[in-house]
Amino acid sequence: MAFNRGKQGKQGSAARTIAKVAAVGIIAGAPLGLAVGTANAAPVDWDALAQCEASGNWAANTGNGYYGGLQFNPQTWRAYGGQGNPANASREQQIAVAERVAAGQGVQNAWPSCSKRIGAYVGKKTAPAPKQAQPQRKAQPQQRQAAPVQQAPVVVVEGSKSNPNGNYEIKVGDTLSKIAEANKVAGGYQAIVEKNKGFITNPDLIFPGHKILI
């Protein structure tokens, strides 16, 4: 950069100011254009520019060699502090790098086509940058409630009664058939049931110790 000099060869005040800026840029490791451009850069509607460049898709990755909402090429992205793939960076991260690119190269140089047409895209919505997918929780299987078990109604079977007029006492292991056969009762056990109406209510349910008429 050339500096203006006075008659005695001393730098004028403007030259000294520019020299100080250049010195700051060199110490910080940044190009002079970046330091000066940052102060003079007009605000950019980055959403409108992304709408023009990538239809507002901050995660654009179409395989054309340019990535993200502002269509960075990998070399420029890394040169101005970008990490990884621009398409995977957030909107805010992409804008931060874009502001450094604009300061270093100028918006019209970095985005020559869309910077001229940006006004047509102001106010249009842009798609958000991708969020990291959250692991899906597996739905817990619903436990089926067991159907209530219906209990069968209790049927009370009335047992036979002892016949006070009986002439035979029932023994353990007796059945009416055995008693009829052992005592040679004419008509078999049916005859015994008939003789003990009101006492033998269930021929299959008789009790030792009860008396029956045979």
Backbone hydrogen bonds in HBPLUS format (Angstrom, degrees):
<---DONOR---> <-ACCEPTOR-->    atom                        ^
c    i                          cat <-CA-CA->   ^        H-A-AA   ^      H-
h    n   atom  resd res      DA  || num        DHA   H-A  angle D-A-AA Bond
n    s   type  num  typ     dist DA aas  dist angle  dist       angle   num
A0006-GLY N   A0010-LYS O   2.91 MM   4  5.44 162.1  1.94 150.8 156.1     1
A0009-GLY N   A0006-GLY O   3.07 MM   3  5.12 157.7  2.13 104.1 110.1     2
A0016-ARG N   A0012-GLY O   2.96 MM   4  6.28 157.2  2.01 152.7 159.5     3
A0017-THR N   A0013-SER O   3.04 MM   4  6.29 149.3  2.14 143.8 151.8     4
A0018-ILE N   A0014-ALA O   3.07 MM   4  6.39 159.5  2.11 149.7 154.2     5
A0019-ALA N   A0015-ALA O   2.90 MM   4  6.10 153.9  1.96 148.3 156.3     6
A0020-LYS N   A0016-ARG O   2.98 MM   4  6.23 150.9  2.06 144.1 151.2     7
A0021-VAL N   A0017-THR O   3.10 MM   4  6.46 157.2  2.16 147.5 153.1     8
A0022-ALA N   A0018-ILE O   2.89 MM   4  6.17 158.3  1.94 149.8 156.0     9
A0023-ALA N   A0019-ALA O   2.85 MM   4  6.09 152.9  1.93 146.8 154.4    10
A0024-VAL N   A0020-LYS O   2.95 MM   4  6.27 155.7  2.01 149.7 155.7    11
A0025-GLY N   A0021-VAL O   2.94 MM   4  6.24 157.7  1.99 149.0 155.2    12
A0026-ILE N   A0022-ALA O   2.95 MM   4  6.21 152.7  2.03 148.1 155.2    13
A0027-ILE N   A0023-ALA O   2.94 MM   4  6.16 165.5  1.96 153.4 157.0    14
A0028-ALA N   A0024-VAL O   2.95 MM   4  6.08 160.0  1.99 149.9 155.4    15
A0030-ALA N   A0025-GLY O   2.86 MM   5  5.02 140.4  2.01 157.2 159.6    16
A0029-GLY N   A0026-ILE O   3.12 MM   3  5.06 147.0  2.24  96.7 106.8    17
A0034-LEU N   A0031-PRO O   3.07 MM   3  5.38 130.4  2.32 103.6 115.8    18
A0035-ALA N   A0031-PRO O   3.37 MM   4  6.84 153.4  2.45 147.2 153.5    19
A0036-VAL N   A0032-LEU O   2.99 MM   4  6.26 170.9  2.00 165.1 166.4    20
A0037-GLY N   A0033-GLY O   2.77 MM   4  5.60 156.0  1.82 140.4 148.8    21
A0038-THR N   A0034-LEU O   3.06 MM   4  5.98 151.0  2.14 141.0 146.8    22
A0040-ASN N   A0036-VAL O   3.28 MM   4  6.56 146.9  2.40 145.0 154.3    23
A0041-ALA N   A0037-GLY O   2.76 MM   4  5.51 129.9  2.01 153.5 162.4    24
A0049-LEU N   A0045-ASP O   3.04 MM   4  6.40 156.4  2.10 150.1 157.4    25
A0050-ALA N   A0046-TRP O   2.82 MM   4  6.01 153.8  1.89 145.6 152.7    26
A0051-GLN N   A0047-ASP O   2.91 MM   4  6.12 142.6  2.05 140.0 150.6    27
A0052-CYS N   A0048-ALA O   3.08 MM   4  6.41 148.1  2.19 143.6 151.2    28
A0053-GLU N   A0049-LEU O   2.85 MM   4  6.08 163.8  1.88 151.5 156.5    29
A0054-ALA N   A0050-ALA O   2.80 MM   4  5.55 165.4  1.82 143.3 148.4    30
A0056-GLY N   A0050-ALA O   2.95 MM   6  4.87 160.7  1.99 117.2 111.8    31
A0055-SER N   A0051-GLN O   3.06 MM   4  4.21 120.6  2.42 119.1 118.2    32
A0057-ASN N   A0054-ALA O   2.96 MM   3  5.47 163.6  1.99 117.3 122.6    33
A0127-ALA N   A0056-GLY O   2.47 MM  71  5.31 134.3  1.66 122.2 138.8    34
A0060-ALA N   A0057-ASN O   3.21 MM   3  5.35 150.1  2.30 117.7 115.2    35
A0068-GLY N   A0060-ALA O   2.85 MM   8  4.69 156.3  1.90 149.8 145.1    36
A0067-TYR N   A0072-PHE O   2.83 MM   5  5.22 155.9  1.89 139.5 145.8    37
A0072-PHE N   A0067-TYR O   2.85 MM   5  5.22 143.1  1.98 157.4 146.1    38
A0071-GLN N   A0068-GLY O   3.26 MM   3  5.11 165.3  2.28 102.6 106.1    39
A0077-TRP N   A0073-ASN O   3.02 MM   4  6.17 169.4  2.04 164.0 167.4    40
A0078-ARG N   A0074-PRO O   3.04 MM   4  6.16 165.5  2.06 148.8 151.4    41
A0079-ALA N   A0075-GLN O   2.92 MM   4  6.03 155.8  1.98 146.7 154.5    42
A0080-TYR N   A0076-THR O   3.12 MM   4  6.26 140.5  2.29 148.1 155.3    43
A0082-GLY N   A0077-TRP O   2.69 MM   5  4.93 146.7  1.80 158.0 149.9    44
A0081-GLY N   A0078-ARG O   3.15 MM   3  5.22 157.1  2.20 113.6 111.1    45
A0088-ASN N   A0085-ASN O   2.94 MM   3  5.50 150.8  2.02 116.7 125.4    46
A0089-ALA N   A0086-PRO O   3.03 MM   3  5.11 156.1  2.09 105.0 112.6    47
A0094-GLN N   A0090-SER O   2.99 MM   4  6.26 159.1  2.03 153.8 159.3    48
A0095-ILE N   A0091-ARG O   2.95 MM   4  6.19 156.1  2.01 150.5 157.2    49
A0096-ALA N   A0092-GLU O   2.98 MM   4  6.18 153.1  2.06 144.0 151.2    50
A0097-VAL N   A0093-GLN O   3.20 MM   4  6.49 158.0  2.25 146.6 150.8    51
A0098-ALA N   A0094-GLN O   2.88 MM   4  6.07 157.8  1.93 145.8 153.1    52
A0099-GLU N   A0095-ILE O   2.87 MM   4  6.07 150.6  1.96 151.2 157.1    53
A0100-ARG N   A0097-VAL O   3.04 MM   3  5.20 122.4  2.38  98.4 113.1    54
A0101-VAL N   A0097-VAL O   2.92 MM   4  6.29 152.5  1.99 150.3 159.1    55
A0102-ALA N   A0098-ALA O   2.79 MM   4  6.01 162.1  1.82 152.3 157.0    56
A0103-ALA N   A0099-GLU O   3.01 MM   4  6.12 149.1  2.10 135.2 143.4    57
A0104-GLY N   A0100-ARG O   2.97 MM   4  6.13 145.2  2.09 140.5 149.7    58
A0105-GLN N   A0101-VAL O   2.71 MM   4  5.75 169.2  1.72 162.7 165.2    59
A0106-GLY N   A0102-ALA O   2.77 MM   4  4.34 129.3  2.03 109.2 124.0    60
A0110-ALA N   A0106-GLY O   3.00 MM   4  6.18 161.2  2.03 154.5 160.0    61
A0111-TRP N   A0107-VAL O   2.82 MM   4  5.74 161.6  1.85 151.8 157.1    62
A0115-SER N   A0111-TRP O   3.01 MM   4  5.60 149.1  2.11 147.5 155.1    63
A0116-LYS N   A0113-SER O   3.23 MM   3  5.76 145.8  2.36 109.0 117.4    64
A0117-ARG N   A0114-CYS O   3.03 MM   3  4.94 132.0  2.27  94.3 107.9    65
A0120-ALA N   A0117-ARG O   3.15 MM   3  5.91 149.8  2.24 119.8 126.3    66
A0121-TYR N   A0118-ILE O   2.99 MM   3  5.47 158.4  2.04 114.8 121.8    67
A0124-LYS N   A0121-TYR O   3.26 MM   3  5.76 167.4  2.28 130.9 132.4    68
A0160-SER N   A0205-LEU O   3.27 MM  45  6.27 160.5  2.31 162.5 168.2    69
A0161-LYS N   A0199-PHE O   2.56 MM  38  4.67 160.5  1.60 142.5 148.0    70
A0163-ASN N   A0211-LYS O   2.71 MM  48  5.23 170.5  1.71 147.9 147.1    71
A0166-GLY N   A0163-ASN O   2.79 MM   3  5.10 162.0  1.82 124.0 125.2    72
A0167-ASN N   A0212-ILE O   2.87 MM  45  6.10 129.1  2.13 129.2 132.0    73
A0168-TYR N   A0212-ILE O   2.99 MM  44  5.36 133.0  2.22 151.7 163.5    74
A0212-ILE N   A0168-TYR O   2.78 MM  44  5.36 153.3  1.85 150.2 159.1    75
A0170-ILE N   A0210-HIS O   2.78 MM  40  5.54 168.9  1.79 171.7 172.3    76
A0209-GLY N   A0170-ILE O   2.81 MM  39  5.32 163.8  1.84 141.6 142.9    77
A0174-ASP N   A0171-LYS O   3.08 MM   3  5.54 159.4  2.13 135.2 134.9    78
A0179-ILE N   A0175-THR O   2.90 MM   4  6.18 165.0  1.92 156.6 161.1    79
A0180-ALA N   A0176-LEU O   2.90 MM   4  6.01 161.7  1.93 145.7 150.7    80
A0181-GLU N   A0177-SER O   2.88 MM   4  6.06 159.1  1.92 147.5 153.6    81
A0182-ALA N   A0178-LYS O   2.76 MM   4  5.89 163.3  1.79 153.4 158.2    82
A0183-ASN N   A0179-ILE O   2.96 MM   4  5.98 149.4  2.05 143.9 151.9    83
A0185-VAL N   A0180-ALA O   2.82 MM   5  4.80 163.1  1.85 139.8 145.5    84
A0184-LYS N   A0181-GLU O   3.36 MM   3  4.96 161.4  2.39  94.2  99.1    85
A0188-GLY N   A0185-VAL O   3.09 MM   3  5.53 154.9  2.16 133.2 132.4    86
A0191-ALA N   A0188-GLY O   3.05 MM   3  5.60 132.4  2.28 110.1 121.2    87
A0193-VAL N   A0189-TYR O   2.98 MM   4  6.34 158.0  2.03 151.9 157.2    88
A0194-GLU N   A0190-GLN O   2.94 MM   4  6.19 158.1  1.99 146.0 152.1    89
A0195-LYS N   A0191-ALA O   2.94 MM   4  6.21 150.2  2.03 144.9 152.7    90
A0196-ASN N   A0192-ILE O   3.07 MM   4  6.26 130.5  2.32 141.5 154.4    91
A0196-ASN N   A0193-VAL O   3.15 MM   3  5.17 135.8  2.36  96.3 108.7    92
A0199-PHE N   A0196-ASN O   2.89 MM   3  5.34 156.9  1.95 131.1 136.0    93
A0200-ILE N   A0196-ASN O   2.86 MM   4  5.66 169.1  1.87 162.6 163.7    94
A0205-LEU N   A0202-ASN O   2.89 MM   3  5.28 164.7  1.91 119.5 124.0    95
A0210-HIS N   A0207-PHE O   3.19 MM   3  5.91 164.5  2.21 137.5 141.1    96
